[in-house]
Amino acid sequence: PRDTRLPAFWVEESEEVAFSSVSAASAGGVPSDGGKGGKQKRDLRHLGAQLAAQEAGVRSLSKAALLRALENSSEAGGLLCVVKFTDWPRTSLSPRAEVVQVLGPTGTVSAESDALLSFYGLDWRPFPEVVEKSLRERFPDSVDVVRKELALGRPDLRELRCITIDPATAKDLDDAVSVEPGKVQGTYRVGVHVADVTHFVRPGDPIDSLARERATTVYLVGRVYPMLPHWLSENLCSLLPDGDRLAMSVFFTLDMEGRLLTDLEPPTMCRAVIRTACRLNYNEVDLALQACEDSSLQIPARIAPEVLSDIKALAAITGARRKLRIDSGAVVLDRSHFWFQTDDDGRIQGVHKEGANSVSHSLIEELMVLANHVVAAKLVEAGKAAALEAGSAAAGCEAALPQPLLRRHPDTEDDVRQRIFELLPANLREEAPQDATLPVLLAWCKQRWSPQTHEAVCADVLTAFKEAEYIVAEEDDAETLEEKDEQDVGHWALSLPTYMHFTSPIRRYADILVHRRLNHILGSGSEAPAAQPSGPVAHSDFLEGLKLAVERCNTKKRDAQDASLDSIQLALSAYVQRSGGVDVADAVVTRILLPSSASAGTGPPATPSSSSAEPTSGSTAASASVGSGSPTFRQKLKIRVRKEAMEFYIPMAQCSRSVSFEALGIELVPDSAVLSEPGPLAAAGGSGPSGSTNARSVRVRVRGTTGGSAAGGAAGEVEIQVLEPVAVRLVSEGAQDAEGGGGAGDAATPRHWTVRLPWAVSLAPPGSETGRQAEAAAAAAPPPGPPPRPPPSPPPPPGTPSPRERSVGAGDGAGRRRPAEAAAA
């Protein structure tokens, strides 16, 4: 099994199946050595494994069939399968199961990605052919759809100059924007136009049931698993500039200070027909705006003067709007953004860092956040009116329910502020503004430490955030949300009293629910449900169904985020393994954990002699303290926990990794640890695992040495401080490494990455464990030549394709853009 914590099992054997085609492919010959080498050999191994997988999937799924498939694909590291547990007899150590699907050879991008989705309970399979065929028959092209809608009176907004701004490789374009002068000088009427998915996905349709089940599009490194079939997501619904499209349009008026002028010109909404005038990507927009300020740069040729004028106006408005929102309490956390460059087979060839604080990203994010807020306010207003007029028994469909759908993010500012103060060094903690709001405190901190440290702190304080979630507001009567605490329904991180996703119905089912509700409010929900209920349906039944759908959206969104983060780790692991190691210059030490026995005297754990040839680690000291007899399981666990360890934040991995001093090849210099000040840190759980204490700084040296010279210390000692940027090296580490395994299958087996200190590895004695690890890493490293292993490169030049990035958070407004601000939101 993929997870070694689960019990192993075998499928019940049924019949022998011969794999003639696989045997023939295997017998075709694989070059032993020399010749064209690795690529041809790897391709033949993968071909044999793929044939074995196909044979196992088509002809039989019995134990014998899988065994034969594994024998013939062993060169590629085996097969990944999805199984369904059927029984676990009392007399058996292992459960019984049946194979649902053979995904493919281990180590291949497609099989590993499918397995990752299966692990999280997400649907990895393509849409049924009957559903795809039905969609193409009902909606053969967009021209016919638009013609019929215009004949029915749908507003024609094709004269508006609509612009899309997305990643260069994006295909599912959810939204477009437009801008025109307002009624009063100095104001602008801004339009946000969102794909009208509900025209094609109607309640009760098979496609609606599938979308409701999936609830979200899943984005992994190099692969996309859409919520809707490609005929919709990349064709009829996508706001491409190749023709007319159906849209849900929202208009609002802003002044140059970014203020929403509802009294001057209230927001309006309608279903319309639009035509995208210009499709741009983020790099093009950023370059065009920079060229307006720097004459040495050239504006991309395909950006017409009138389009450039619109972009400049929107950039100025949204810049002011963003400042206004931050001043009112919105939380902005600085995070780096990386994208993986892949080859045709999906293998990672490089890791690239995007520029921070992109104007184009902020422009789109602010407009999407505002459109979502305007729609949420409309839902609340209509819910109060509907409850007053009709009462709870009047709902004739799910979209007619008066309860508004909202996205709530609870206020945890006190917890986040406390966490920041715990991380601050004593001198900065005394200087920091004690009563400042969180945005002010973050801005103050940003001016006093390095950008790498600030990013690491932003990542750390996310643990104090609560996760934003979709809710169905429970109020049925006229007193609704006015008397409720704003924090019950508001979005704290975005500093908005009401908020709901609306701008991405191609990839989020929650947005489809909102579009249907909005259509009902506007009286434009002309599409009747595909399947009418057989009898009367009570209001409570509609409400219960809606709550289940909303809860599913929450669950699937969390699962998709977890799968996406795991995909990054798998991709990074494969890249590190194939590159023989990756140097990272912007890592940050976020914690130093010492066993209590060590920290009590600010020295290392009790050892026979600090100058002995084989220094005793914290684990050895702990084991000595349990007595001369065999330690119990609990004692062994404590021995493992009570080790000196260091935690590093790795920006390109978007996570932290804790590594023991022993694995790093270093040891604590006696009486060198400076402990963190007692106080709120320990009370808030900052003291580390049971039996461990946080240190503010330590002096360390390479294990097995007592002198010499090292980076930063004349006597071979190096001082390391918490929140200090440090250069590290990512290396590959897996089960086979630990077991000393090898063989042909290693190259296809995903491994975990871990952290090493380059200076400690270079100074390690030849016979030490660290020295042996360095020798093994050197032996495992690929020969000179491709693939390259550069450190994270500078931002790619304008026009360089980048993957479609999705936010885990308060991009909650432009969730599809990037994990920019308030990621936990």
Secondary structure as GFF3:
##gff-version 3
##sequence-region A 1 825
A	DSSP	alpha_helix	20	27	.	.	.	ID=ss1
A	DSSP	alpha_helix	38	59	.	.	.	ID=ss2
A	DSSP	alpha_helix	63	72	.	.	.	ID=ss3
A	DSSP	three_ten_helix	74	76	.	.	.	ID=ss4
A	DSSP	beta_strand	79	87	.	.	.	ID=ss5
A	DSSP	beta_strand	96	105	.	.	.	ID=ss6
A	DSSP	alpha_helix	109	119	.	.	.	ID=ss7
A	DSSP	alpha_helix	129	138	.	.	.	ID=ss8
A	DSSP	alpha_helix	142	151	.	.	.	ID=ss9
A	DSSP	beta_strand	162	166	.	.	.	ID=ss10
A	DSSP	beta_strand	175	181	.	.	.	ID=ss11
A	DSSP	beta_strand	187	195	.	.	.	ID=ss12
A	DSSP	three_ten_helix	197	199	.	.	.	ID=ss13
A	DSSP	alpha_helix	206	214	.	.	.	ID=ss14
A	DSSP	beta_strand	218	220	.	.	.	ID=ss15
A	DSSP	beta_strand	223	225	.	.	.	ID=ss16
A	DSSP	alpha_helix	230	231	.	.	.	ID=ss17
A	DSSP	pi_helix	232	236	.	.	.	ID=ss18
A	DSSP	beta_strand	244	255	.	.	.	ID=ss19
A	DSSP	beta_strand	268	281	.	.	.	ID=ss20
A	DSSP	alpha_helix	282	293	.	.	.	ID=ss21
A	DSSP	alpha_helix	305	327	.	.	.	ID=ss22
A	DSSP	beta_strand	338	342	.	.	.	ID=ss23
A	DSSP	beta_strand	348	353	.	.	.	ID=ss24
A	DSSP	alpha_helix	359	389	.	.	.	ID=ss25
A	DSSP	three_ten_helix	392	394	.	.	.	ID=ss26
A	DSSP	three_ten_helix	398	400	.	.	.	ID=ss27
A	DSSP	beta_strand	405	408	.	.	.	ID=ss28
A	DSSP	alpha_helix	413	423	.	.	.	ID=ss29
A	DSSP	alpha_helix	426	431	.	.	.	ID=ss30
A	DSSP	alpha_helix	438	446	.	.	.	ID=ss31
A	DSSP	alpha_helix	451	461	.	.	.	ID=ss32
A	DSSP	three_ten_helix	462	464	.	.	.	ID=ss33
A	DSSP	beta_strand	469	472	.	.	.	ID=ss34
A	DSSP	three_ten_helix	481	483	.	.	.	ID=ss35
A	DSSP	alpha_helix	486	489	.	.	.	ID=ss36
A	DSSP	alpha_helix	509	522	.	.	.	ID=ss37
A	DSSP	alpha_helix	539	579	.	.	.	ID=ss38
A	DSSP	beta_strand	582	595	.	.	.	ID=ss39
A	DSSP	alpha_helix	596	599	.	.	.	ID=ss40
A	DSSP	alpha_helix	618	624	.	.	.	ID=ss41
A	DSSP	alpha_helix	633	641	.	.	.	ID=ss42
A	DSSP	beta_strand	645	650	.	.	.	ID=ss43
A	DSSP	three_ten_helix	651	653	.	.	.	ID=ss44
A	DSSP	beta_strand	655	660	.	.	.	ID=ss45
A	DSSP	alpha_helix	661	664	.	.	.	ID=ss46
A	DSSP	beta_strand	666	668	.	.	.	ID=ss47
A	DSSP	beta_strand	674	675	.	.	.	ID=ss48
A	DSSP	alpha_helix	680	683	.	.	.	ID=ss49
A	DSSP	beta_strand	692	702	.	.	.	ID=ss50
A	DSSP	beta_strand	717	721	.	.	.	ID=ss51
A	DSSP	beta_strand	725	733	.	.	.	ID=ss52
A	DSSP	alpha_helix	735	738	.	.	.	ID=ss53
A	DSSP	three_ten_helix	744	748	.	.	.	ID=ss54
A	DSSP	beta_strand	752	756	.	.	.	ID=ss55
A	DSSP	alpha_helix	758	762	.	.	.	ID=ss56
A	DSSP	alpha_helix	769	780	.	.	.	ID=ss57
A	DSSP	three_ten_helix	810	812	.	.	.	ID=ss58
###
